Amino acid sequence: MRKIFLVLPIVLALCVFLVWGVTPPYGTLDFFQVGDALSETQHQALGWGFLEPDTHGGNWGGLATTLDPLSDKKTRVIWANGSADSFEERSATFVMTVPKKCEPLICNRQRLRAEKLTLRYLDGQANDDFIVLWKNPKGNWELIDVVVTDPSTSEQWVTREINLVDKIPAQYRIGGNKQLMFKLVATGNAWSLFGTYGQVAFDYIMLGQ
C-alpha cells in the first residue's frame, strides 16, 4: 500500500504535464498555453485573435525559432484585425485556477497560494502597450498592471512577472480550486499593418507561487 501512495502523486503530476505539453517551472500552479486548443478551453479564453503564424504568416519576433522551452511556437493577439476600436474589442480574457492541493513535482505544499502572474508577450513593431485587470468577486474589473513597451520597431519576446500579493486579497489567492479571471487590454494606437496582424501577441501565461 505504501508504494501505491508514493507513486500516485508522481503519476498525477505527469498527467498534468502531458496536458500542458511542457514542464512548467517549479512552483507553477496553472499554465495557459496560448494557441493550444485544449489549454484555451480549460482557461475559458475569450476574445483572442487568430492562431498565428498559421493564419497570416509573418516573423512574430522569431517565434518559430525561439529557444524558450515553454513555448509551443503559436500565438494569438488580444486585439484582432477586423475588430472595432473599443475597450471590449481591444481585450481578451482568461481564467487561472489556484488548485486545491499540490503534487510534489509541481509546487510547495506549505505555500499553496497564487503570488505572481507571468506573461510572455511580443514587444513588436506596433505600440504594444497594454493593461492587465482582475475581476473581483463583485464582478468589477480592477487594474493590476500597466505595461509600457519599447517604442522602437525591433521585435522581442518579453517575460513580465506581476506581483499579485498587493493587488488581489489573500483569501482569493489561496488554494481550493479558486478561479481568478483576468483581462488584457491593448492601449496603443493601431499600427500600419493592424489590418493583417492585429496587435499585442501572447505566447503563454503562468500562475505561480
N, C-alpha and C positions, 0 to 999 in steps of 0.2 A: 504493500500500500504506500509506503514511504516513497518508493521510486516513482509511482504514478504522480504523486503530488509534486515531486521535484521536476518532472518532465512537462507536466501540463502547462505551467506558466510560460515555458520556453516555446512550446507549440503554439500557444495563443499569440505570443509576441511575433513569431514568424509569420503567422496568418495575417496579422496586421501589416507587416512589412510587404507581403505579397500583394495585398490590396493597394497599398500606396505605390508599389512598384519601385521603391527606393528604400534605403535605410536612413531615416532622418537622424539628426544628431541626438546624443543622449540628452534627455530632459524634454524631448518634444512630446506634447500632449495631443496635438492634432496637426495634420499636414494636408493642405489643399493644393493639389497639383492642377493648376490652371491649364486647360486644354485637354485634360483627360476626362472622358465622358462619365465614367463611374465616380471619380472624385468630385466632379461638378454636381452630380446628382446627390451625393452624400452631403455635400456642403451647401445645398439649396442655392446654387449660383443663379442669379437673375440679372439681366441687363447687360451681359457681356457681349462683345463683338464677335466677328467671325474667327474661326480657327486659322491661325497664321503660323508659318508662312504658306500653309497648304492652299489657302483661298486666293491670295493676291501675290504670292511670291515675295521677293524682297530680302534684304540682308538681315533686318531686325537685330542690329547690333552684333552680328556674327553668331546668332543663336545656334545655327546648325553645327558650329564647331566649338561651342562652349565647353569648358573643362569642368564646369560645376557638376558634381555627381548627382545632385538633387534635381537637375533639370531634365525634362523629357523632350526638350527642344521644340516645344509647342507653346504658343502664347495666344492671348486674347487681349483686346483693348477694352477700356471701360467706357469710351465714347466712340461709338462706331460710325463709320461713314454711312450717310443716309439718315442719321439721327438728327433731330432738331436741336437747336442751340438753347436748351433749357436745363435747369438744375437736374431734373429727373432723367432726361435723356443723356446727360453727361455722366451718369453714375452707373455703378454696378454693385450688387450686394452679395454677401456670402455669410454662412453661419459656421462658427467653430465650436466644438464641443469640449468641455472640460470633463474627462472621463471619471467614472465612479471610483475606479481604482487603477493603479499602475502595475504593469508587469515589470519584473526586474530588469529586463533589457531595454525598457522604454524610459522609465523615469524613477525618481527617488520617491519611495512610498512616504517618507517623512514630510515631504513638502509638496503635496499634491494640490497645487493651485496655479492658475494661469498668472504669469507675471510679465510676459512680453509677447508682442506680436511682431513677427519678422516678415517683411515684404521684399520680394525680388522684382524690381521693375526696370524698364528701359528708359534711361535718360537719353532721348534721341535728338533728332534734328528739330522736332517741334518744341513748343513750350509745353513740357510735360509736367508742369506743376499740378498738384492735386491735394485734396484734403481727405482725412480719414475720420469717420464718425461711428459712434456706437449707439445702438438703440437701447435706451434704458427701459426698465420694467413698466413705465407709464406709457411707453410707445413713442417717446420723443427721441429725436436724434441729438446726440451730444458730440461736439467736436473734441477729438483726442489727439489730432496731429495735423500739422500743416507742412507740406513738402514743397520746397522751392528748388527747382532743378537748375543745372548748369545751363546758362543761356547760349553756350557755344553750339555749333552744329555737329560736334563729334557725337558718336553713339557709344554708350557704355551701359552695361547692366550693373545696377546698384542694389546692394542689400541694406535695407534700413530696419533698425530694431526700435520698436515703440515700447516704452515702459508703461505698463498698464496699472502698476501699483497705485499711482497717484491720479489715475484717470477713471478707473472703474472701482466702485466699492468692493471690499474684500468678499462680502457674502455672495457676490455674483461670480466670483472667480474661483471658488473652492469646488473641488471635485464632487461629482454626484450626477454626472451626465448633464450638467447645466450647459445651455446653449447661449452663445454670445453672437449677436448679429452685427455685422459691420457694413459700412457703405463707403465706397471710394468714389470721389467726385473730381473730375477734371476741371481745373480752374483757368487754364491758359486759353488764349485765342486759338481758333482753328488754324492749322498751318496750310501751306500751299498744296500739299498732297493729301489733305484730310479726306477729300472725296474718294480716294482709293484706299488708304490705310487706316483712317481713323486716328485715334490719339490715346496715349498713355497705356502701354502694354505691360502685362504682368506675367511672370513665369510660374512662381509658386508662393505660397503663404504658409507660415508656421505659427502655431500657438505653443509657447514654451513656458518652462518654469524659470 
